[in-house]
Amino acid sequence: MKSSSSFSLSAPLAVVADVESQPGSWGQLLGSSVRAAVLVMLVTGIAYPLLTTGVAQAVFPQAANGSLVMRDGQIVGSALIGQQFDAAAYFHGRPSATLGPDPAKEGASIATPYNAGASGASNQGVTHKDLAETVAARVAQYRADNGLAAGAAVPVDAVTASASGLDPHISPANATLQLPRVARERGLTLAQLQQLVSQSTEQRSLFFLGEPRVNVLQLNLALDALGKPAVTAAAAKE
């Protein structure tokens, strides 16, 4: 009598022998495999992408095309990617730690704020000496730029970079502290600027996700739309 183990070992061999004995069986198996592969390719590689793209373009065309921001018919940026604003007559975004290639030295990198091609952070921990020194310098600069007292509290988003280095938003508190500087440089009233900040403030997603935030690019575009250019010589020079 054959043991159960010998039966289990011989059964697959019998199946293979049976398949090999049938003319055209391997050809049928290969044909079925090719047809299945083609079907999967058509569904997942063509039909599904076309369907999702079509739905996105029909339901969320602005988001599907990159949330582009237009001015006078020209693309000036994306609502999802921050831009660097240094002039005193504009609201400033949060710091960015992204890097870019150094044109003066091959293989080296230099600070390139909001470089969308190299999104990332400094990867420095809270106990890192360089990070502590960098944040302290940013705090001092922020207070000096906005006429704040030496011990005045500074919003954390004003002196720290985001994980992506591309955050287009600042907190309403950050924008509020910049109001006097921008008003002075533009010759506008605080009430006018506060209205712009309120209009540019995005609320929590679904009423509970995230925090209220201000899109800096859109806020500065709205600022320019007022038709009030910088009025000081220093701002004009920048």
Secondary structure as UniProt FT lines:
FT   HELIX           4..21
FT   TURN            23..24
FT   HELIX           25..40
FT   HELIX           41..47
FT   HELIX           48..59
FT   HELIX           61..64
FT   TURN            65..66
FT   STRAND          68..71
FT   TURN            72..73
FT   STRAND          74..78
FT   TURN            79..80
FT   TURN            88..89
FT   STRAND          99..101
FT   TURN            103..104
FT   TURN            106..107
FT   STRAND          109..111
FT   TURN            113..114
FT   HELIX           116..118
FT   TURN            126..127
FT   HELIX           129..145
FT   TURN            146..147
FT   TURN            150..151
FT   HELIX           156..158
FT   STRAND          169..170
FT   HELIX           172..186
FT   HELIX           190..200
FT   STRAND          201..202
FT   TURN            206..208
FT   STRAND          213..215
FT   HELIX           216..225
FT   TURN            226..227
FT   HELIX           233..237
//
